[in-house]
């Protein structure tokens, strides 16, 4: 009995030490979570505090600020990290009337002025790049602009209807809003995503049925966690990071083209005066559109990556190396 008691005591001590180490590691990484509020603005953000050059990260549609977590640590060796939740995502403001590039851009401008209080390096992924470009075009707060595979031109006007975002996320958001049977957007998106069209026709329905059943089981058991489905590719599951707190009304703005508030991308790009890097993946923006971007932005460098749309997820080492060279 004494031996058993000692074993239990050692196990309890081991658990306490493990827990203490976890807390210590979090403090060591200095990942702080804050809410910025001002006159109707509400922005949730994560910070790794130091005395280095501020780098503000703006995520893509459907995910959240934590989608950059895999590169936070390495980037914090060179930058003071601010990773922000856009409106309609995470714990930032959920008000569909403000899901547009102007309102979100102006909110982040206020955030930089009041919280960061100095010129920043500003990085936006996908739709986050549209917001970052707007900010750079409207202020002198941006010292360096980094656009991660941003869909200029193809996400606006009639051309948007041919974009992957339109046939996938935006249309699924539109359909979800206009039905009443399903209340779980994460499961609804998983069940209706365009990716099912890439499966062989003969086996697609059987695989789809099994995968949706697994996803449904996981959602019922863990409704507050990011979706995990056995055998589903890790890169594909990264699209579900933070989707629990994503408002489908945000996707509706890309479906009906209201996100841009009637501002042509040309007008944004031609007013960007700071140094700019365009991170070009194998997908998304075409060479013709990229050429138009390079003609409109005064000081633009293009860096190419052999991967899909989520460069920082698929090629984190190369992504970090690119940012480390900016100085």
C-alpha positions in Angstrom: 0.0 0.0 0.0 2.9 2.3 0.8 4.5 1.6 -2.5 1.2 2.3 -4.3 0.8 5.5 -2.4 4.4 6.6 -3.4 3.7 5.8 -7.0 0.5 7.9 -7.0 2.5 10.7 -5.3 5.2 10.6 -8.0 2.5 10.6 -10.7 0.8 13.6 -9.2 4.2 15.4 -8.9 5.0 14.5 -12.5 1.7 16.0 -13.7 2.3 19.2 -11.6 5.8 19.6 -13.1 4.4 19.0 -16.6 1.7 21.6 -16.1 4.2 24.1 -14.7 6.5 23.6 -17.7 3.6 24.2 -20.1 2.8 27.5 -18.3 6.5 28.4 -18.3 6.8 27.7 -22.1 3.8 30.0 -22.8 5.3 32.8 -20.7 8.7 32.2 -22.4 7.1 32.6 -25.8 5.3 35.7 -24.4 2.1 35.1 -26.4 -0.3 37.6 -25.0 -4.0 37.9 -25.9 -5.8 41.3 -25.9 -8.9 43.1 -27.0 -8.6 46.6 -28.5 -11.8 48.7 -28.2 -12.5 52.2 -29.3 -15.7 53.9 -30.5 -17.4 50.8 -31.8 -14.2 49.1 -32.9 -13.4 45.7 -31.3 -10.3 43.8 -32.4 -9.0 40.7 -30.8 -5.3 40.2 -31.3 -2.3 38.1 -30.1 1.1 39.7 -29.3 4.6 38.5 -28.8 6.2 41.5 -27.2 9.8 42.7 -27.6 11.7 45.8 -28.8 11.9 44.8 -32.4 10.3 46.0 -35.6 6.5 45.6 -35.3 4.9 43.1 -37.8 1.1 43.1 -38.1 -0.4 39.9 -39.5 -3.9 39.9 -41.1 -5.3 36.4 -41.8 -7.4 35.0 -44.7 -11.1 34.6 -44.8 -12.6 31.8 -42.8 -9.7 31.2 -40.4 -8.4 33.5 -37.6 -5.3 35.1 -36.2 -4.1 31.8 -34.8 -3.6 30.5 -38.4 -0.2 32.2 -38.2 0.7 30.4 -35.0 3.2 28.0 -36.7 5.4 31.0 -37.7 4.9 33.3 -34.7 7.9 31.9 -32.7 10.4 32.1 -35.5 9.2 35.5 -36.7 9.4 36.9 -33.1 13.2 36.5 -33.2 13.1 39.5 -35.7 9.7 41.1 -35.2 7.3 42.3 -32.5 4.3 40.2 -33.5 0.7 41.5 -33.6 -1.7 38.9 -35.1 -5.2 40.4 -35.5 -8.7 38.8 -35.9 -10.6 40.5 -38.7 -14.2 41.5 -38.2 -16.5 38.5 -38.4 -13.7 36.2 -37.2 -12.5 35.0 -33.8 -13.4 37.3 -31.0 -13.3 40.6 -33.0 -16.5 42.5 -33.8 -19.4 40.4 -35.4 -21.5 43.0 -37.2 -22.3 42.2 -40.8 -22.8 45.9 -41.7 -19.0 46.4 -41.2 -17.7 43.4 -43.1 -16.0 45.5 -45.8 -12.4 46.6 -46.6 -13.0 50.2 -45.5 -14.4 49.5 -42.0 -11.9 46.7 -41.2 -9.1 48.7 -42.7 -9.9 51.9 -40.7 -10.3 49.8 -37.5 -6.8 48.3 -38.0 -5.4 51.8 -38.8 -6.7 53.0 -35.4 -5.2 49.9 -33.8 -1.8 50.7 -35.2 -2.0 54.3 -34.2 -3.2 53.6 -30.6 -1.5 50.2 -29.8 1.6 49.9 -31.9 2.3 53.6 -32.1 4.9 53.4 -34.8 5.4 52.4 -38.5 4.8 48.7 -39.1 5.6 45.9 -41.5 2.1 44.8 -42.6 1.4 41.3 -43.9 -2.0 40.1 -45.3 -2.8 36.6 -46.5 -5.4 36.3 -49.3 -8.4 38.5 -48.4 -6.2 39.8 -45.5 -3.9 41.2 -48.2 -6.8 43.2 -49.7 -7.2 44.8 -46.3 -3.5 45.3 -45.8 -3.2 47.0 -49.3 -6.1 49.3 -48.4 -4.3 50.3 -45.2 -1.0 50.9 -47.0 -2.9 53.0 -49.6 -4.5 55.3 -47.0 -1.8 55.9 -44.5 2.0 56.3 -44.0 1.9 53.9 -41.1 3.1 51.0 -43.3 6.9 50.8 -43.8 6.8 47.5 -45.7 3.8 45.7 -47.2 3.8 41.9 -47.7 1.0 40.5 -49.8 0.6 36.7 -49.4 -1.1 35.4 -52.6 -3.7 38.2 -52.5 -6.5 37.8 -55.1 -6.5 41.3 -56.8 -8.9 41.8 -59.6 -10.2 38.1 -59.7 -12.2 38.6 -56.5 -14.0 41.7 -57.7 -16.9 42.4 -60.1 -18.1 39.7 -62.5 -14.7 38.0 -62.5 -15.3 36.9 -58.9 -17.8 34.3 -60.1 -14.9 32.4 -61.7 -12.7 32.4 -58.5 -12.3 29.4 -56.3 -13.5 31.4 -53.3 -16.8 32.1 -55.1 -17.5 28.5 -56.1 -16.4 27.2 -52.7 -16.5 29.3 -49.5 -18.6 32.3 -50.6 -21.3 30.2 -52.3 -21.5 27.8 -49.4 -21.9 30.8 -47.0 -24.7 32.1 -49.2 -26.5 28.8 -49.3 -26.0 28.3 -45.5 -27.6 31.7 -44.8 -30.5 30.9 -47.0 -31.4 27.5 -45.4 -32.7 26.6 -41.9 -32.0 22.9 -41.6 -28.4 23.0 -40.5 -27.1 25.2 -37.6 -23.5 24.1 -37.7 -21.6 26.0 -40.4 -18.3 24.0 -39.9 -20.1 20.7 -40.6 -22.1 22.4 -43.4 -19.0 23.6 -45.1 -17.2 20.3 -44.7 -20.2 18.5 -46.3 -20.5 20.9 -49.2 -17.0 22.0 -50.0 -15.7 21.9 -53.6 -13.0 19.4 -52.7 -15.5 16.6 -53.1 -15.4 17.2 -56.8 -11.8 16.1 -56.9 -12.6 12.6 -55.8 -13.0 9.7 -58.3 -16.6 9.6 -59.4 -17.0 5.8 -58.7 -16.0 6.1 -55.0 -16.8 9.7 -54.2 -20.2 9.2 -52.6 -19.1 6.3 -50.4 -16.0 8.2 -49.2 -18.0 11.4 -48.7 -20.6 9.6 -46.6 -18.0 8.1 -44.3 -16.0 11.3 -44.0 -19.0 13.4 -43.2 -20.1 10.8 -40.6 -16.7 11.1 -38.9 -16.8 14.9 -39.1 -20.3 14.9 -37.6 -19.2 12.6 -34.7 -16.2 14.9 -34.0 -18.4 18.0 -34.1 -20.9 16.5 -31.7 -18.2 15.5 -29.3 -16.0 18.6 -29.6 -18.2 21.5 -30.8 -15.7 24.2 -29.6 -12.6 22.7 -31.2 -11.1 23.0 -34.6 -12.3 20.2 -36.9 -10.3 17.0 -37.1 -11.1 14.2 -39.5 -9.1 11.0 -39.8 -7.3 10.7 -43.1 -8.2 14.2 -44.2 -5.0 16.1 -45.3 -3.5 18.3 -42.6 -3.1 21.2 -45.1 -6.8 21.0 -45.9 -7.8 20.9 -42.2 -5.8 24.1 -41.7 -8.7 25.9 -43.5 -10.9 25.1 -40.5 -8.6 26.9 -38.0 -11.0 29.3 -36.2 -14.0 28.5 -38.4 -16.1 27.9 -35.2 -16.2 31.7 -34.7 -16.5 32.6 -38.4 -19.6 34.5 -39.4 -20.9 33.2 -42.8 -22.2 36.7 -43.5 -18.6 37.7 -44.1 -18.5 35.2 -47.0 -21.7 36.7 -48.3 -19.9 40.0 -48.9 -17.6 38.2 -51.4 -20.6 36.4 -52.9 -22.5 39.7 -53.6 -19.3 41.8 -54.1 -20.0 44.2 -51.3 -16.7 43.6 -49.4 -14.8 46.1 -51.6 -17.3 48.9 -51.0 -17.2 49.8 -54.6 -13.4 50.6 -54.5 -11.6 49.3 -57.6 -8.4 47.4 -56.8 -6.6 49.6 -59.2 -7.4 52.7 -57.0 -5.9 50.9 -54.0 -2.8 49.6 -55.6 -1.8 52.8 -57.4 -1.8 54.7 -54.0 0.6 52.3 -52.3 3.9 54.1 -51.9 5.8 51.9 -49.4 8.1 49.0 -50.4 6.0 45.9 -51.2 6.6 42.2 -51.5 4.1 40.0 -53.4 4.4 36.3 -52.3 3.2 34.4 -55.3 2.0 30.8 -54.9 1.3 28.3 -57.7 -2.5 29.0 -57.3 -4.8 31.9 -57.1 -3.6 35.1 -58.9 -2.8 34.8 -62.6 0.3 36.0 -64.3 -1.6 38.7 -66.1 -3.2 40.0 -62.9 0.2 39.9 -61.2 1.7 41.9 -64.0 -1.1 44.6 -63.5 -0.2 44.7 -59.8 3.5 45.2 -60.5 2.6 48.0 -63.0 0.4 49.8 -60.4 2.5 49.5 -57.3 5.5 51.8 -57.4 8.0 49.6 -55.5 7.1 45.9 -55.9 9.2 42.7 -55.6 7.7 39.3 -56.5 8.8 36.2 -54.6 7.6 32.9 -55.9 6.8 29.7 -53.9 6.2 26.2 -55.2 3.0 25.5 -53.1 -0.7 26.2 -52.8 -2.4 29.3 -51.5 -1.4 29.0 -47.8 2.3 29.7 -48.2 3.0 30.2 -44.5 1.4 26.9 -43.8 2.8 24.8 -46.7 6.2 26.4 -46.9 6.9 27.9 -43.4 10.7 27.8 -43.7 10.8 29.6 -47.0 8.1 32.0 -45.8 10.2 32.9 -42.7 13.4 33.2 -44.8 11.6 35.7 -47.1 10.6 37.9 -44.2 14.0 37.6 -42.5 15.6 39.2 -45.5 13.5 42.4 -45.3 15.7 43.8 -42.5 
